[in-house]
Amino acid sequence: MKKKIIISKPFIEEEKSDIFKNSVKLCAHITMENPNTQKLEKKKCYFEFNREYKKYLCDTRSDAFVMGILSSAMELGYDIEFKAPISEKLYYQLTTYYIPMVSKHNPTYPMHSIKLIGDLDNTKIENSKAVATGYSGGVDSFYTIIKHGKICDIATNKLTHIVFNSNCTSDNNEERIKKTYLKKLEEVEAMAKEANLKTIACYNNLYEFYKFPFRAFNMFYSTTNGSIAYALQKLIKIYYISSGGPISEFSLDLDRINGHDSQVFDVFTLSCMNTENLSFYSSGMECRRIDKIEYIIKEPLVQKYLSVCPYSSFQDINKNSVLNCSICEKCLRTLTELYVCGGGKILQSLAKLLM
């Protein structure tokens, strides 16, 4: 008999937290065989926010939890059973397109074809029509912020919120994850304030439901990042996920483009994530990285906060640290690209960030 992941009905919980002074969590109990211990466990999965977002939490759908653990289920080959309904459109797109196609073209990772089991709901949810995007501090992220925030002249698509979540960890050290998250959050809130955007901070424990060392968690991450938007379906109407590459690199088979992750087929993934209430867009797929740098490089916000380094956040959190280490592959690549686009004058203005 095929193994299953069982998601309870979501519920909202208020409790003391070491992340936010006033905390609220959207929770569900998840029962599954732990892939790291091979023991059947029932654990609480949660998305934690500042309490001001309580009224926006969607506890009538399982969308956030199904999407949060979808990559884990596909990696392990576990079906997902949910006790509260998921959006009908989301179910159709996942079971008809996303799951069969991603599993078919990625057999060596592996990503398995699985079933989603539970009720469906196609009623619309009352929504405040916020427009949000996730934030990393890198080139792709700032391209989305500038294009859909400062530059956008279409009111319904203009950015209103920045989402900063705790995903993409490479270890399971909860203490380090929390300290690193809170350290970075200060920078995010300062940047968002200068950009006249509101910050949505979300800490979650999705990584606990993935097989260590989190290959699926960090390779097929668009679904987990998008899960925060589903948790806030009463607030968010449009969610931009920043693309890491142009549409010309599109491929469902990651073995054919070694070194890449699922962002190369984000335009497909995000089209399968839309619901009756929520629309996802792949921002930046229309251009190359060098084009994005040319687009954003003269913006004061970018010159102050650009953070491309994957290692700087892991420095001693008790010491003052720079946004970029200046010696890793990503820092050196960006320095080269900045020189090509802007020459020495632009590099000088960014020296405090990248050198």
N, C-alpha and C positions, 0 to 999 in steps of 0.2 A: 504493500500500500504506500502511495506517495506521501511524503511528509508535507505538513502544512504549517503555515504561520497563521495564528488566529488573533485578530485585532478586536478588542472589546469596543463597546460604544464609547465614544469620546466623552470626556467630562472636564469641567473647569475646576481648578484648585488654586486656592490662595494660601500661601504659607511663607514663612520667613526664608530668606535666601541670602547667600553670600555673593550673588551676582548683582541683583538690583535691590534697592532699599524697599521699594514697594513692588512686589512680584506677583504675577499671575501666570498660571500654566495651563495650556491645553494638553490634556493627557489621554492616554489609552493604555490599557494593559495588553501586552503582547506575549503570547504563549508560543514558544518555538524551541526546537533543539538548538542549543547554543553551539555554533560551529567551532568555537574554540575549546569547549569542554566536552562536547557531545552529550550534554545533559539537558533534559527537558526543563525549561525554566519559564516562569511567568514574571515579567518585569514591566515596570512602568516606563513608557516612552513619553517624552514631553517636549513641548516647545514653550520656552519661558520668555516672557516679555515684561516690560514695565506695566504696572497696573492700569495705566491710562488706556491701554489697548484691550481691556477686558471685554468691552461691549462689541468689539469687532471679531472676537474669536468664534470660529464656526465649529460648534460641537454637535451639529445635526448631520454632518457628513464624515465619512472616513477618508476623504480625498487626501488630506495632509499625511496621514499615516501610511496609506497604501503607497503614495509616491515616495515617502521618506525611506521605505524599506524595499521598494521595488527592485533596485539593483542587487540588493542582498539576496532576495528571493530568486532572482534569475541566475545569480552566480551559484547558489546552492541547489537550485532545482526544486524549491519548495513552492507549492501553491499558496495563495493568500486567501483566507476567509475573513470576511469583515462583518461585524454585527450591526453596524449602522450603514445605511446605503452610501454608495458613491455616485457621483454625477454620471448620468446616463451617457452623455457625449464622451466623457473621459473613458468610461468602460469600453465603449465601442471602438474608439481610436486605439486604445492600448491593446485590446484583444484581437482586433482585426489587422492592425498595421505594426505598431511598435514592437510588441513582444515577439510575434513570429518572425519579423524581418531582422531585428537585432540579434535574436538567437541564431537564426539561419546563417547570418554573415559573420558571426563571431564564435565559431565552435571551439576554438583553441584557447579562449580566455579562461574558462568557457562561460557563455551566457546561455541558459537553458530556456526553452519554451515552458511557460507555466500557465495555470488557470487562476482567474479571479472569481471568487465565489461569494455571492451576497446579493442584496437587493439594490435596485437602481432608483434614482430620483432625477427628474428633469425639470423640476420647478425652479424658478429663478429666486436667487437670494437677494434681499434688499442690500444695496451696496452704496458706499459713499464716493465711489468713482475716483479713488486715489490712483496715481500712476507712479510705479516704483521700479527700482533697479537695485541689484546687489552691488556691493562695493568691495573692491580689493585694494584700490590705490594704484593699480597699474595702468598701462596705456589703454587697454581695451575698456576698462572701467571708466576712465576719464573721457574717452571718446563718447561713450553713451551719455555721460553726465552733461557734457558740453552740447552735444547734438540734440538731445531730447530735453535739455533743461534751458540753458541760456539761449540757444539758437532757435529752438522749435517755436513755430508761430501757429500751430494747430492746438487749440486749447485742450481738446479732449485727449491729446497725446503728450502734453507737456508734463515733464517730470515734477512730482510733488514730494516724493519720499526717497530716502536712501535706506536700504536694508543692509544691516551688518550682522552676519550669522557666524556661528562657531564651527561650521563644517570644514572639511578638507584637512583634518588633523592626520598626521602620519604615525601617531602613537596613541596609547590608551591611558596616558598619565593624566587623570582628571585634574589634579592640582595644577600641573603645568598648563593644560588647556585653558583653565579658568583664568589664570594669571596672565597668560598671553592674550587672551580675548579682551580682558578688561584694560590691559595696557594699550592695545590697538584701538579700542572703542573711544578713548579720549581723543585720539587723532581724528577718527571718523566724525565725531560730533563737532569738533572744531571746524573741519572742512565743510560739513553740511551746513553749518550756521553761516559760513561765509558765502555759500552757494544759494542761500535762502531756501534750503530744503529741510524737511523734517527727518529726523533719524528714527528708524525702527530697529532697535537692538533685539536680537533673538539668540538666546543660548539654548541649545538642544543636546540631547544625548543619543542621536541617531547612530553614532559610531559604535555604540554598545551592541548593536544588532547586526554588525558586519563581521566577516571573517578577517581576523588579523593576518597580515599587515594591511588590511583595508584596500586591497587592489580595486575591487569593484566600487568602493566608496569614493575613491579618488580618480578613477578612470571614467566612470559613468555617473558624473556628478550633477548633471543638469536637472535630473529628476529630484535629487535631494535638495538642491538649492531652490528649486521651484516649490518644494513642499511648504516653505514658509509662507508663500503667497496663498496657498490653499488654506492654511491655518487662519489667515486673515481675509477670507473671502467676503466678509461684510464690510471691509475697508477697500481692498485693492481690486481695481477693475482691469488695469493693464500692468503687465510686468515685463521689463526688458532684461534679457540675459545677454551679457556681452560676449560676442563671438571672439574666439582666439585666432581665427583665420578666415580667409576669403572663401566664397562659395566654390571657387575653382578647385579647392582641396577636398571637396565633398567625397566621402566614401563611407559606406556602412561597414566595411571590412577593415578593422584596425591593423590586421596583419600586413595589409598592402601598403600601409603608410606608417612604418615603424617609428616609434617615438611620439606618436600623437595619441590623444584621448578622444572621448566622445564628442568634444566640441566640433569636430570636423563634420558631424552630421546633425548639429543642433537645429538647423532649419527644419529637418525632418522630425526630430524629437519634440520640439516646441509646438509644431503643428498638431502633434498627437496629444499635447497636454492641455489644449484649450477646452473650456467647459461652457455651459450656458451662461456662466457668470464672470468668467475670467479669461483674458486673452494674453498669450505669451508671444513675444517677438524676439528674434535673434538680431541683436543690434551690432552692426559692424561687419556683417558677412559680405557687404557690398564693396569692401575695399581691403587692401593689404595693410599690414602693420605699419609700413613706412608711410602710407597715406594717412593713417590715423595720427602718427606723430606730427606730420606736417600740419594736420588739422588742429591739433591741441597745443602745440608747443609754445605759442605766444600768450597763452592764457595765464594770468597771474596765479590762479588757483592751482594749475598744474605745476608751475614753477615752484610753488610753495609745498605741495603735498605729494608729488609723484613718488610712488613707492613700488618699485618693481621687484625688489629683492625677496626671495623666498626664505632667507635666513635671518634677516635683521630682527624679526619678531621673536626669535629663539634666544636672543642675547639675554644676559642677566637682567631680569625685570626690575631689580632693585637699583640698577645703574642707569644713568642717562645714556641713551643710545641713538644712533642715527637711523634714518629711514631706510638706508641702503648700505650694503657692506662695501660696494665698489669693486669687488674682486671676483664675484661669482659670474657664471656664464650669462645670466640674465642682466646683471648690472653692466658687464662689459659690452654685451650686445646693444643695450640701450644707449650707452655712451657713444658707440660707433654710429648708431642711427641718428642720434641727436646732432653729432658733428656733421653728418651728411646733409641733414635737413636745415640746420641753422648755423653751422660754422662755430667758430670760437666764441662769438658774442653770446649765443644761446647757451653754450656749455658753461660759460662763466657765470651766468645767472642761475644755473642749476648745480653749480659746483658743491654747494652746501648739502645737496641731496644725494648726489651720485659720486662724489669724489672725496 
